[in-house]
Each structure stands twice: as structure tokens, then as C-alpha cells.
Amino acid sequence: MASESALVLSFDPDSPVLPDPLHELTDPRVQVVVVLADPATRENGWAPRAATGLARGLGELGRRVLLMDADVADPTLHDMVGGSNGEGVTDAVLFGVSPERISREQEGGFLFASAGTVVADPPSVLRHPRWGAVLSQCRDSGLLVLLYLPAGAPGTDGLAGEADRTIRLKSALSAGVDQGQGGFVLHPERARVDGPSTEAAPGAVPPVDPEGVAGPAGPGVSRDPESPAVVDPAPRPAEDPAPPVGASAPAAVPSEGGQSVPAARPDESRPASSGTATGTPGSRTLFWFLVILILVALGIVVGALLGILEIPGITPVVEAAVLGPDDLLRSP
């Protein structure tokens, strides 16, 4: 290997410009490069995109590149180039088909060989002794071979030993794990090896959850996922006067969700007296006093009208009978 430790680089498959250290692969003495793709980068589709982007970028730098899909157990590179998985790598290794026959020119300026005929025992293809002859034919034609392999698959170690350089396609979190193995390590451009810090800045206010769920854990907040969040009552503001000595503080009233809410003060929750029978004791006494007074007044008026009581202006007056002269003479 040209280097004793791996060089970790961020890589954007869609960028038209390759990172400067990868320009080393344009050296004509570099003819076979093994590209090892970790399972995570194959599953999310980044590794196939990175392999085709690398082949395209090296082709634009002047090398005649042949990208070979040696992931014969789970071939995907043909989807990236918009082709089909026809005659390819397995046919060259198992049946002696020439590399020129299985190669297809691509729009990006590179050649591509698909995985080829599906086989029942993929590891046997990677361990096949004809690989030496296949790679020798590619070297003789002046091609730069990018041999795409699944990292960790049986048989990949022997093929890696045939390469002039090794490139590992890894996720950002594991990019620096095997730096001591040499070659290049490429990880996604938009990811970071060190993730962004999740600590809040001093004095920062945690975001408010629109559904009322408690935010990041803090003083007075329960973050047990099995139970609802319980927030301690807020401390009494400084401007709120303390209750007088001897006065009882309002009791805490439990509410839904397990939160404790202080009881409302009498002067804040009870409506003002309206003067009706439901008011204070003083208002009720006045009400009944007025009722009795009205009844007494009505009784006096009725008695005066019936002649039981004499009230000037109300009691009827009976006029005295007028006696004539004859009545006066007859009177004794």
C-alpha cells in the first residue's frame, strides 16, 4: 500500500470534483482498486452512488475506468447506471468470458460490468482462482479497475490482496475506526463524524411542545416515558405579598395529568354579592325586613278600605241623615 494509515475523506457522489487526495488514483501505475462497502452504506444506497460517482470522477480526470460489480450475492450497481444485470463478472470468472465483452460504456465516461449470472454459492465466485487471469487482462489493457465488493463477505480478503489501493465506503460514525489499515476511507459528505452537540447554551429556554408535553429534562420535570410529565408549581413571584400571619394558605388542588394547582383565593374566584337571597347574611336580613314591611302596609290599606281602621283619605265617610220639619215635630 502507498500509505500506512487510512486517509479519511468526506465524499459527495453528486459533486463533479473529486477530493484532491483521490487524484492519486490517476497514476498509471495504479491499475486495480478494491472498493469495500460496509453493510450500512449499501443498505441506505449511498455506497452504490459513491462507487459510480468515483468512477465518473476518475474518468473525467483522464483515466479509462472499468467499474465491476463483484457483489454477486446482492447486485445493485446496474440500477445506479440505469442498465440491467446481464452477462458480467460471474460469467468472466466462472466461464472465461473476456472483460471487454462484459464491459458497457456509460454516459459518465467510464465502463461498467454488472454482477452477471446469478449463482447459488456467491463466496465460491470471490474465491475462484480465475480472478488472477481476469485482473491481468484488465491491467494489460491499461484499464483502472474499480472492484466493488461487500465488506466482510467471505472471499473479499483474497481479492483485496490483489489490489494496488483500497477504498472503504463507511458511514460517518465509523469512518475513523480502521484508519490503521491503509488506503482511503470515504464517508457521506453531508454527515459529520462528530455529531452536533445536543447541549443547550447557558440560559437558553427549552422549546415549547405544541401538544403540551414536557420538553427536555430539567429541574422539576419527570422524563419517565411510562408516566406523564409532572411539573412542580412555579415559585411565588417577588411582587406577590406574603399572606398575613395566622392566615391559612390555599390548599393545593390536584388536577388532571397529576399536576398540583394552588386553590384560587376567595377574592379572585368568588363573585361579588348581588343583594339577593343567595348573598351574605346581612343582605338576607334586609330582604326579609322589606317583605314584612310591605305585608304590614298592605294589611293597613285593606283594613282601612273595609272600615276596620280609620285612615283619613282612605276610610269611606258615611254622610249623616238630614231630618225634615215634620220629623223634628214628631220627635219627642
C-alpha positions as CSV (number, residue, x, y, z in Angstrom):
1,M,0.0,0.0,0.0
2,A,1.1,3.6,-0.6
3,S,0.2,4.7,2.9
4,E,0.4,3.1,6.3
5,S,-2.7,4.7,7.7
6,A,-6.1,5.4,6.1
7,L,-6.9,8.8,4.8
8,V,-10.5,9.7,5.8
9,L,-12.3,11.9,3.4
10,S,-15.9,13.2,3.1
11,F,-17.3,12.4,-0.3
12,D,-20.3,13.7,-2.3
13,P,-21.2,11.3,-5.1
14,D,-23.0,14.1,-6.9
15,S,-20.1,16.5,-6.9
16,P,-18.3,16.9,-10.3
17,V,-15.0,17.4,-8.5
18,L,-13.2,14.7,-6.6
19,P,-11.3,15.4,-3.4
20,D,-7.6,16.2,-4.2
21,P,-6.1,13.1,-2.5
22,L,-8.2,10.8,-4.8
23,H,-6.3,12.3,-7.8
24,E,-3.5,9.9,-6.8
25,L,-5.6,7.1,-8.4
26,T,-4.9,8.7,-11.8
27,D,-1.3,7.5,-11.7
28,P,-1.0,4.8,-14.4
29,R,0.8,2.5,-12.0
30,V,-2.5,2.2,-10.1
31,Q,-4.5,-0.3,-12.0
32,V,-6.7,-2.3,-9.6
33,V,-8.6,-0.6,-6.7
34,V,-10.8,-2.6,-4.4
35,V,-13.8,-0.6,-3.1
36,L,-15.2,-2.2,0.1
37,A,-18.7,-1.1,1.0
38,D,-19.9,-1.6,4.6
39,P,-23.4,-3.1,5.1
40,A,-24.9,0.2,6.4
41,T,-23.8,2.2,3.4
42,R,-25.1,-0.5,1.0
43,E,-28.5,-0.7,2.7
44,N,-29.1,3.1,2.5
45,G,-28.0,3.3,-1.1
46,W,-25.0,5.6,-0.5
47,A,-22.3,3.1,-1.4
48,P,-23.5,2.3,-4.9
49,R,-23.9,6.0,-5.6
50,A,-20.4,6.6,-4.2
51,A,-18.9,3.9,-6.4
52,T,-20.4,5.2,-9.6
53,G,-19.6,8.8,-8.6
54,L,-15.9,7.8,-8.1
55,A,-15.8,6.0,-11.5
56,R,-17.3,9.1,-13.2
57,G,-14.9,11.5,-11.5
58,L,-11.8,9.4,-12.3
59,G,-13.0,9.1,-15.9
60,E,-13.3,12.9,-16.2
61,L,-9.7,13.1,-15.0
62,G,-8.5,11.1,-18.0
63,R,-8.3,7.5,-16.7
64,R,-10.1,4.8,-18.6
65,V,-12.1,3.3,-15.7
66,L,-13.9,-0.1,-15.5
67,L,-16.3,-0.4,-12.6
68,M,-17.0,-4.1,-11.8
69,D,-19.9,-5.1,-9.6
70,A,-18.4,-8.1,-7.6
71,D,-21.3,-8.0,-5.1
72,V,-22.7,-11.1,-6.8
73,A,-24.9,-12.0,-3.8
74,D,-26.8,-8.7,-3.9
75,P,-26.0,-6.7,-7.1
76,T,-27.2,-3.1,-7.2
77,L,-24.8,-1.1,-9.3
78,H,-26.7,-1.8,-12.5
79,D,-29.6,0.2,-11.1
80,M,-27.3,3.2,-10.5
81,V,-26.2,3.3,-14.1
82,G,-29.7,2.6,-15.5
83,G,-28.9,-0.8,-17.0
84,S,-29.7,-4.5,-16.4
85,N,-27.8,-7.3,-14.7
86,G,-26.9,-9.2,-17.9
87,E,-23.7,-11.0,-18.7
88,G,-21.0,-9.9,-16.3
89,V,-18.5,-10.7,-13.5
90,T,-19.6,-14.2,-12.7
91,D,-19.5,-15.1,-16.4
92,A,-15.9,-13.8,-16.7
93,V,-14.7,-15.7,-13.6
94,L,-16.6,-18.9,-13.9
95,F,-16.8,-19.3,-17.7
96,G,-13.8,-17.3,-19.0
97,V,-15.7,-14.5,-20.8
98,S,-13.3,-11.7,-21.6
99,P,-13.5,-8.4,-19.6
100,E,-14.0,-6.5,-22.9
101,R,-17.2,-8.5,-23.7
102,I,-18.9,-7.8,-20.3
103,S,-18.0,-4.1,-20.3
104,R,-20.6,-1.4,-21.3
105,E,-19.8,2.2,-22.0
106,Q,-21.7,4.7,-19.7
107,E,-22.7,8.3,-20.0
108,G,-20.3,9.4,-17.3
109,G,-17.2,8.3,-19.4
110,F,-16.5,5.0,-17.8
111,L,-17.0,1.3,-18.4
112,F,-19.3,-0.9,-16.3
113,A,-19.5,-4.6,-15.8
114,S,-22.6,-5.9,-14.0
115,A,-22.6,-8.8,-11.5
116,G,-23.7,-11.3,-14.1
117,T,-25.4,-14.6,-13.9
118,V,-26.9,-15.4,-10.5
119,V,-25.1,-18.2,-8.7
120,A,-26.1,-20.4,-5.8
121,D,-22.7,-20.0,-4.0
122,P,-21.5,-16.4,-4.2
123,P,-18.4,-16.9,-2.0
124,S,-17.1,-19.5,-4.4
125,V,-17.1,-16.8,-7.1
126,L,-15.0,-14.5,-5.0
127,R,-12.5,-17.3,-4.1
128,H,-12.2,-18.6,-7.7
129,P,-8.6,-18.9,-9.0
130,R,-9.5,-17.4,-12.4
131,W,-9.6,-13.9,-10.8
132,G,-5.9,-13.5,-11.3
133,A,-6.3,-14.0,-15.1
134,V,-9.3,-11.6,-15.3
135,L,-7.4,-8.8,-13.5
136,S,-4.3,-9.5,-15.6
137,Q,-6.2,-8.9,-18.8
138,C,-7.5,-5.6,-17.4
139,R,-4.0,-4.5,-16.4
140,D,-2.7,-5.3,-19.9
141,S,-5.4,-3.2,-21.5
142,G,-4.5,-0.1,-19.4
143,L,-7.8,0.0,-17.5
144,L,-8.2,1.3,-14.0
145,V,-10.4,-1.4,-12.4
146,L,-12.7,-0.4,-9.5
147,L,-13.7,-3.7,-8.0
148,Y,-16.9,-3.1,-5.9
149,L,-17.1,-5.7,-3.1
150,P,-19.3,-6.1,0.1
151,A,-17.0,-5.6,3.1
152,G,-16.8,-8.6,5.3
153,A,-18.1,-11.1,2.8
154,P,-16.3,-14.4,2.5
155,G,-13.6,-14.3,-0.1
156,T,-13.0,-10.5,-0.1
157,D,-9.7,-10.7,1.7
158,G,-8.0,-12.6,-1.1
159,L,-9.2,-10.2,-3.7
160,A,-8.1,-7.2,-1.6
161,G,-4.6,-8.6,-1.7
162,E,-4.6,-8.3,-5.5
163,A,-5.3,-4.6,-5.4
164,D,-3.0,-1.6,-5.7
165,R,-5.2,0.5,-3.5
166,T,-8.1,0.0,-1.1
167,I,-11.1,2.3,-0.7
168,R,-13.6,1.8,2.2
169,L,-17.1,3.2,2.0
170,K,-18.3,3.7,5.5
171,S,-20.8,5.7,7.5
172,A,-19.6,8.9,9.1
173,L,-19.8,7.5,12.6
174,S,-17.5,4.6,11.8
175,A,-15.2,6.3,9.3
176,G,-12.2,6.5,11.6
177,V,-12.4,3.1,13.2
178,D,-9.9,1.3,10.9
179,Q,-7.6,4.1,9.9
180,G,-4.6,1.8,10.6
181,Q,-5.5,-0.4,7.6
182,G,-4.3,2.0,4.9
183,G,-5.9,3.3,1.8
184,F,-8.8,5.7,1.7
185,V,-11.9,5.9,3.8
186,L,-14.8,7.8,2.2
187,H,-17.9,8.8,4.2
188,P,-21.0,10.8,3.3
189,E,-20.4,14.5,2.5
190,R,-23.4,15.8,4.4
191,A,-22.8,13.8,7.6
192,R,-20.3,14.7,10.3
193,V,-18.0,12.3,12.2
194,D,-18.7,14.2,15.4
195,G,-22.4,14.8,15.6
196,P,-23.8,18.2,16.6
197,S,-23.9,18.9,20.3
198,T,-27.3,18.5,21.9
199,E,-26.4,20.6,25.0
200,A,-28.4,23.8,25.3
201,A,-26.5,27.1,25.6
202,P,-26.4,28.7,29.1
203,G,-29.6,30.5,29.7
204,A,-31.4,29.0,26.7
205,V,-35.1,28.4,27.0
206,P,-36.2,24.8,26.1
207,P,-38.6,24.7,23.1
208,V,-42.3,24.6,23.9
209,D,-44.1,21.4,22.8
210,P,-47.3,22.4,20.9
211,E,-49.1,19.4,22.4
212,G,-48.3,20.3,26.0
213,V,-45.7,17.6,26.5
214,A,-42.8,18.5,28.7
215,G,-39.6,19.4,26.7
216,P,-36.0,18.4,27.5
217,A,-35.5,17.2,31.1
218,G,-34.8,19.9,33.6
219,P,-35.5,20.9,37.2
220,G,-38.9,19.8,38.3
221,V,-39.7,17.8,35.1
222,S,-40.2,14.0,35.1
223,R,-38.9,12.3,31.9
224,D,-40.1,8.8,32.7
225,P,-41.7,7.6,29.4
226,E,-44.1,5.4,31.3
227,S,-45.7,8.3,33.3
228,P,-46.9,11.7,32.3
229,A,-44.6,14.7,32.8
230,V,-45.2,16.4,36.2
231,V,-44.1,20.0,36.6
232,D,-43.6,21.4,40.0
233,P,-45.6,24.6,40.8
234,A,-43.7,27.8,39.9
235,P,-42.3,29.7,42.8
236,R,-44.2,32.7,44.1
237,P,-43.2,35.9,42.3
238,A,-41.3,38.5,44.3
239,E,-44.1,41.1,43.9
240,D,-46.8,38.8,45.4
241,P,-47.2,39.8,49.1
242,A,-46.9,37.0,51.6
243,P,-50.1,36.1,53.4
244,P,-50.6,37.7,56.9
245,V,-49.6,35.9,60.0
246,G,-52.2,33.4,61.1
247,A,-53.9,33.2,57.7
248,S,-54.1,29.8,56.2
249,A,-52.6,29.3,52.7
250,P,-54.9,28.0,50.0
251,A,-54.7,24.2,49.7
252,A,-53.3,22.6,46.6
253,V,-55.9,21.1,44.4
254,P,-54.9,18.0,42.2
255,S,-55.7,18.4,38.5
256,E,-55.7,16.1,35.5
257,G,-52.3,14.8,34.5
258,G,-51.0,14.7,38.1
259,Q,-50.2,18.4,38.3
260,S,-50.8,20.2,41.6
261,V,-52.5,23.6,41.1
262,P,-52.9,26.1,44.0
263,A,-56.5,26.7,45.0
264,A,-57.9,30.1,43.9
265,R,-58.1,32.8,46.5
266,P,-61.6,33.9,47.7
267,D,-61.2,37.4,46.3
268,E,-60.2,36.0,42.9
269,S,-62.8,33.3,42.4
270,R,-65.9,34.2,44.4
271,P,-68.3,36.7,42.6
272,A,-69.4,39.9,44.4
273,S,-72.7,39.9,46.4
274,S,-75.6,40.8,44.2
275,G,-78.1,41.6,47.1
276,T,-80.3,38.5,46.6
277,A,-81.2,35.8,49.0
278,T,-78.0,33.9,48.0
279,G,-75.8,36.8,49.2
280,T,-74.3,37.4,52.6
281,P,-76.4,37.1,55.9
282,G,-76.8,40.9,56.1
283,S,-78.4,41.0,52.7
284,R,-80.8,38.2,53.5
285,T,-82.0,40.0,56.7
286,L,-82.7,43.2,54.8
287,F,-84.6,41.2,52.2
288,W,-87.0,39.7,54.8
289,F,-87.4,43.0,56.6
290,L,-88.6,44.6,53.4
291,V,-91.0,41.7,52.7
292,I,-92.6,42.1,56.2
293,L,-92.8,45.9,55.9
294,I,-94.7,45.5,52.6
295,L,-97.1,43.0,54.0
296,V,-97.9,45.3,57.0
297,A,-98.5,48.2,54.7
298,L,-100.9,46.1,52.6
299,G,-102.8,44.9,55.7
300,I,-103.3,48.5,56.9
301,V,-104.6,49.6,53.5
302,V,-107.0,46.6,53.3
303,G,-108.3,47.4,56.9
304,A,-108.9,51.0,56.1
305,L,-110.9,50.1,53.0
306,L,-113.0,47.7,55.0
307,G,-113.7,50.3,57.7
308,I,-111.8,48.4,60.3
309,L,-109.3,51.2,60.6
310,E,-109.9,54.9,60.1
311,I,-107.3,56.4,57.9
312,P,-108.1,59.8,56.5
313,G,-108.4,59.8,52.8
314,I,-108.8,56.0,52.7
315,T,-111.7,55.0,55.1
316,P,-115.1,55.7,53.5
317,V,-117.2,58.5,55.2
318,V,-121.0,57.9,55.8
319,E,-123.0,61.1,55.5
320,A,-125.4,61.9,58.4
321,A,-129.1,61.8,57.6
322,V,-130.9,65.2,57.2
323,L,-134.2,65.5,59.3
324,G,-137.1,67.4,57.8
325,P,-139.5,69.8,59.8
326,D,-142.2,67.1,60.2
327,D,-139.6,64.7,61.6
328,L,-138.5,67.3,64.1
329,L,-142.1,68.0,65.3
330,R,-142.7,64.3,65.7
331,S,-139.6,63.7,67.6
332,P,-140.2,63.5,71.4
